[in-house]
Amino acid sequence: MSVHQLLAVGLDGPAHYFTWGPIQISLANLVVIAIIVILFVLAIVLPFPKSKSRP
């Protein structure tokens, strides 16, 4: 089995949706939003690099 066959994704099927009351979101959008939130939190939590020599 080649890499191209492992990474092949069929996009002709219906999307998967989650529904919470009046809110409906696709799984793909939910994953993208989760990644953005994780990156935002990491950007706030991780310290900036500091120089070791201070005057």
Backbone as XML, in Angstrom:
<?xml version="1.0"?>
<chain id="A" units="angstrom">
  <residue number="1" name="MET">
    <atom name="N" x="0.849" y="-1.166" z="0.000"/>
    <atom name="CA" x="0.000" y="0.000" z="0.000"/>
    <atom name="C" x="0.904" y="1.241" z="0.000"/>
  </residue>
  <residue number="2" name="SER">
    <atom name="N" x="0.649" y="2.162" z="-0.905"/>
    <atom name="CA" x="1.489" y="3.355" z="-1.023"/>
    <atom name="C" x="0.975" y="4.473" z="-0.113"/>
  </residue>
  <residue number="3" name="VAL">
    <atom name="N" x="1.794" y="5.504" z="0.034"/>
    <atom name="CA" x="1.436" y="6.655" z="0.860"/>
    <atom name="C" x="0.208" y="7.356" z="0.288"/>
  </residue>
  <residue number="4" name="HIS">
    <atom name="N" x="0.137" y="7.444" z="-1.033"/>
    <atom name="CA" x="-1.004" y="8.114" z="-1.667"/>
    <atom name="C" x="-2.312" y="7.383" z="-1.369"/>
  </residue>
  <residue number="5" name="GLN">
    <atom name="N" x="-2.270" y="6.077" z="-1.301"/>
    <atom name="CA" x="-3.477" y="5.319" z="-0.993"/>
    <atom name="C" x="-3.871" y="5.486" z="0.473"/>
  </residue>
  <residue number="6" name="LEU">
    <atom name="N" x="-2.882" y="5.619" z="1.365"/>
    <atom name="CA" x="-3.184" y="5.807" z="2.779"/>
    <atom name="C" x="-3.765" y="7.189" z="3.056"/>
  </residue>
  <residue number="7" name="LEU">
    <atom name="N" x="-3.305" y="8.201" z="2.292"/>
    <atom name="CA" x="-3.745" y="9.572" z="2.517"/>
    <atom name="C" x="-4.970" y="9.952" z="1.698"/>
  </residue>
  <residue number="8" name="ALA">
    <atom name="N" x="-5.432" y="9.054" z="0.844"/>
    <atom name="CA" x="-6.576" y="9.364" z="-0.012"/>
    <atom name="C" x="-7.846" y="9.479" z="0.831"/>
  </residue>
  <residue number="9" name="VAL">
    <atom name="N" x="-8.566" y="10.549" z="0.621"/>
    <atom name="CA" x="-9.805" y="10.794" z="1.350"/>
    <atom name="C" x="-10.911" y="11.047" z="0.338"/>
  </residue>
  <residue number="10" name="GLY">
    <atom name="N" x="-12.001" y="10.337" z="0.484"/>
    <atom name="CA" x="-13.142" y="10.545" z="-0.391"/>
    <atom name="C" x="-13.934" y="11.760" z="0.055"/>
  </residue>
  <residue number="11" name="LEU">
    <atom name="N" x="-14.061" y="12.743" z="-0.821"/>
    <atom name="CA" x="-14.781" y="13.964" z="-0.469"/>
    <atom name="C" x="-16.174" y="14.014" z="-1.086"/>
  </residue>
  <residue number="12" name="ASP">
    <atom name="N" x="-16.616" y="12.910" z="-1.649"/>
    <atom name="CA" x="-17.911" y="12.914" z="-2.307"/>
    <atom name="C" x="-19.044" y="12.453" z="-1.392"/>
  </residue>
  <residue number="13" name="GLY">
    <atom name="N" x="-18.730" y="12.119" z="-0.140"/>
    <atom name="CA" x="-19.762" y="11.681" z="0.792"/>
    <atom name="C" x="-20.330" y="12.846" z="1.578"/>
  </residue>
  <residue number="14" name="PRO">
    <atom name="N" x="-21.370" y="12.582" z="2.325"/>
    <atom name="CA" x="-21.975" y="13.647" z="3.142"/>
    <atom name="C" x="-21.069" y="14.004" z="4.326"/>
  </residue>
  <residue number="15" name="ALA">
    <atom name="N" x="-21.129" y="15.250" z="4.762"/>
    <atom name="CA" x="-20.347" y="15.702" z="5.903"/>
    <atom name="C" x="-20.996" y="15.217" z="7.197"/>
  </residue>
  <residue number="16" name="HIS">
    <atom name="N" x="-20.194" y="15.103" z="8.234"/>
    <atom name="CA" x="-20.703" y="14.724" z="9.547"/>
    <atom name="C" x="-20.927" y="15.996" z="10.352"/>
  </residue>
  <residue number="17" name="TYR">
    <atom name="N" x="-22.105" y="16.120" z="10.940"/>
    <atom name="CA" x="-22.473" y="17.321" z="11.681"/>
    <atom name="C" x="-22.774" y="16.991" z="13.132"/>
  </residue>
  <residue number="18" name="PHE">
    <atom name="N" x="-22.436" y="17.945" z="14.021"/>
    <atom name="CA" x="-22.819" y="17.879" z="15.423"/>
    <atom name="C" x="-23.840" y="18.978" z="15.660"/>
  </residue>
  <residue number="19" name="THR">
    <atom name="N" x="-24.850" y="18.664" z="16.464"/>
    <atom name="CA" x="-25.910" y="19.627" z="16.732"/>
    <atom name="C" x="-26.098" y="19.761" z="18.228"/>
  </residue>
  <residue number="20" name="TRP">
    <atom name="N" x="-26.039" y="21.020" z="18.713"/>
    <atom name="CA" x="-26.328" y="21.354" z="20.099"/>
    <atom name="C" x="-27.419" y="22.411" z="20.081"/>
  </residue>
  <residue number="21" name="GLY">
    <atom name="N" x="-28.635" y="22.000" z="20.211"/>
    <atom name="CA" x="-29.758" y="22.935" z="20.163"/>
    <atom name="C" x="-29.790" y="23.646" z="18.817"/>
  </residue>
  <residue number="22" name="PRO">
    <atom name="N" x="-29.714" y="24.982" z="18.817"/>
    <atom name="CA" x="-29.770" y="25.718" z="17.551"/>
    <atom name="C" x="-28.423" y="25.777" z="16.811"/>
  </residue>
  <residue number="23" name="ILE">
    <atom name="N" x="-27.364" y="25.243" z="17.444"/>
    <atom name="CA" x="-26.025" y="25.310" z="16.838"/>
    <atom name="C" x="-25.743" y="24.014" z="16.094"/>
  </residue>
  <residue number="24" name="GLN">
    <atom name="N" x="-25.317" y="24.136" z="14.850"/>
    <atom name="CA" x="-24.948" y="22.988" z="14.033"/>
    <atom name="C" x="-23.610" y="23.285" z="13.389"/>
  </residue>
  <residue number="25" name="ILE">
    <atom name="N" x="-22.628" y="22.372" z="13.549"/>
    <atom name="CA" x="-21.288" y="22.586" z="13.016"/>
    <atom name="C" x="-20.758" y="21.270" z="12.457"/>
  </residue>
  <residue number="26" name="SER">
    <atom name="N" x="-20.017" y="21.372" z="11.364"/>
    <atom name="CA" x="-19.458" y="20.165" z="10.765"/>
    <atom name="C" x="-18.228" y="19.727" z="11.543"/>
  </residue>
  <residue number="27" name="LEU">
    <atom name="N" x="-17.913" y="18.461" z="11.453"/>
    <atom name="CA" x="-16.756" y="17.908" z="12.149"/>
    <atom name="C" x="-15.469" y="18.580" z="11.684"/>
  </residue>
  <residue number="28" name="ALA">
    <atom name="N" x="-15.341" y="18.840" z="10.396"/>
    <atom name="CA" x="-14.131" y="19.473" z="9.868"/>
    <atom name="C" x="-13.937" y="20.870" z="10.453"/>
  </residue>
  <residue number="29" name="ASN">
    <atom name="N" x="-15.001" y="21.665" z="10.519"/>
    <atom name="CA" x="-14.904" y="22.999" z="11.102"/>
    <atom name="C" x="-14.608" y="22.938" z="12.592"/>
  </residue>
  <residue number="30" name="LEU">
    <atom name="N" x="-15.181" y="21.975" z="13.281"/>
    <atom name="CA" x="-14.921" y="21.823" z="14.705"/>
    <atom name="C" x="-13.455" y="21.488" z="14.966"/>
  </residue>
  <residue number="31" name="VAL">
    <atom name="N" x="-12.865" y="20.647" z="14.130"/>
    <atom name="CA" x="-11.448" y="20.304" z="14.270"/>
    <atom name="C" x="-10.573" y="21.528" z="14.024"/>
  </residue>
  <residue number="32" name="VAL">
    <atom name="N" x="-10.880" y="22.300" z="13.004"/>
    <atom name="CA" x="-10.102" y="23.508" z="12.709"/>
    <atom name="C" x="-10.192" y="24.506" z="13.861"/>
  </residue>
  <residue number="33" name="ILE">
    <atom name="N" x="-11.379" y="24.706" z="14.405"/>
    <atom name="CA" x="-11.549" y="25.629" z="15.527"/>
    <atom name="C" x="-10.770" y="25.135" z="16.750"/>
  </residue>
  <residue number="34" name="ALA">
    <atom name="N" x="-10.796" y="23.840" z="17.009"/>
    <atom name="CA" x="-10.061" y="23.279" z="18.143"/>
    <atom name="C" x="-8.559" y="23.490" z="17.982"/>
  </residue>
  <residue number="35" name="ILE">
    <atom name="N" x="-8.033" y="23.305" z="16.780"/>
    <atom name="CA" x="-6.605" y="23.511" z="16.537"/>
    <atom name="C" x="-6.240" y="24.978" z="16.741"/>
  </residue>
  <residue number="36" name="ILE">
    <atom name="N" x="-7.074" y="25.884" z="16.276"/>
    <atom name="CA" x="-6.812" y="27.315" z="16.447"/>
    <atom name="C" x="-6.803" y="27.688" z="17.927"/>
  </residue>
  <residue number="37" name="VAL">
    <atom name="N" x="-7.755" y="27.167" z="18.689"/>
    <atom name="CA" x="-7.809" y="27.466" z="20.125"/>
    <atom name="C" x="-6.577" y="26.914" z="20.837"/>
  </residue>
  <residue number="38" name="ILE">
    <atom name="N" x="-6.161" y="25.701" z="20.491"/>
    <atom name="CA" x="-4.967" y="25.104" z="21.103"/>
    <atom name="C" x="-3.733" y="25.936" z="20.787"/>
  </residue>
  <residue number="39" name="LEU">
    <atom name="N" x="-3.572" y="26.363" z="19.543"/>
    <atom name="CA" x="-2.429" y="27.193" z="19.181"/>
    <atom name="C" x="-2.459" y="28.542" z="19.897"/>
  </residue>
  <residue number="40" name="PHE">
    <atom name="N" x="-3.627" y="29.127" z="20.060"/>
    <atom name="CA" x="-3.759" y="30.393" z="20.772"/>
    <atom name="C" x="-3.356" y="30.236" z="22.228"/>
  </residue>
  <residue number="41" name="VAL">
    <atom name="N" x="-3.820" y="29.182" z="22.876"/>
    <atom name="CA" x="-3.463" y="28.942" z="24.278"/>
    <atom name="C" x="-1.966" y="28.693" z="24.412"/>
  </residue>
  <residue number="42" name="LEU">
    <atom name="N" x="-1.390" y="27.930" z="23.506"/>
    <atom name="CA" x="0.054" y="27.688" z="23.548"/>
    <atom name="C" x="0.843" y="28.975" z="23.350"/>
  </residue>
  <residue number="43" name="ALA">
    <atom name="N" x="0.371" y="29.843" z="22.487"/>
    <atom name="CA" x="1.059" y="31.114" z="22.250"/>
    <atom name="C" x="1.026" y="31.990" z="23.492"/>
  </residue>
  <residue number="44" name="ILE">
    <atom name="N" x="-0.013" y="31.898" z="24.287"/>
    <atom name="CA" x="-0.093" y="32.692" z="25.510"/>
    <atom name="C" x="0.727" y="32.042" z="26.634"/>
  </residue>
  <residue number="45" name="VAL">
    <atom name="N" x="0.659" y="30.737" z="26.745"/>
    <atom name="CA" x="1.286" y="30.035" z="27.869"/>
    <atom name="C" x="2.792" y="29.905" z="27.710"/>
  </residue>
  <residue number="46" name="LEU">
    <atom name="N" x="3.265" y="29.590" z="26.528"/>
    <atom name="CA" x="4.701" y="29.378" z="26.328"/>
    <atom name="C" x="5.443" y="30.705" z="26.438"/>
  </residue>
  <residue number="47" name="PRO">
    <atom name="N" x="6.544" y="30.702" z="27.175"/>
    <atom name="CA" x="7.281" y="31.955" z="27.349"/>
    <atom name="C" x="8.065" y="32.328" z="26.083"/>
  </residue>
  <residue number="48" name="PHE">
    <atom name="N" x="8.304" y="33.633" z="25.951"/>
    <atom name="CA" x="9.136" y="34.099" z="24.861"/>
    <atom name="C" x="10.579" y="33.733" z="25.157"/>
  </residue>
  <residue number="49" name="PRO">
    <atom name="N" x="11.392" y="33.493" z="24.128"/>
    <atom name="CA" x="12.820" y="33.233" z="24.388"/>
    <atom name="C" x="13.486" y="34.470" z="24.979"/>
  </residue>
  <residue number="50" name="LYS">
    <atom name="N" x="14.302" y="34.263" z="25.991"/>
    <atom name="CA" x="14.976" y="35.373" z="26.648"/>
    <atom name="C" x="16.471" y="35.264" z="26.418"/>
  </residue>
  <residue number="51" name="SER">
    <atom name="N" x="17.114" y="36.391" z="26.288"/>
    <atom name="CA" x="18.559" y="36.368" z="26.123"/>
    <atom name="C" x="19.198" y="36.038" z="27.471"/>
  </residue>
  <residue number="52" name="LYS">
    <atom name="N" x="20.288" y="35.275" z="27.429"/>
    <atom name="CA" x="20.930" y="34.846" z="28.657"/>
    <atom name="C" x="21.811" y="35.934" z="29.256"/>
  </residue>
  <residue number="53" name="SER">
    <atom name="N" x="22.289" y="36.822" z="28.423"/>
    <atom name="CA" x="23.144" y="37.896" z="28.930"/>
    <atom name="C" x="22.344" y="39.184" z="29.083"/>
  </residue>
  <residue number="54" name="ARG">
    <atom name="N" x="22.323" y="39.706" z="30.293"/>
    <atom name="CA" x="21.621" y="40.957" z="30.561"/>
    <atom name="C" x="22.626" y="41.988" z="31.043"/>
  </residue>
  <residue number="55" name="PRO">
    <atom name="N" x="22.479" y="43.218" z="30.596"/>
    <atom name="CA" x="23.446" y="44.245" z="31.032"/>
    <atom name="C" x="23.280" y="44.661" z="32.468"/>
  </residue>
</chain>
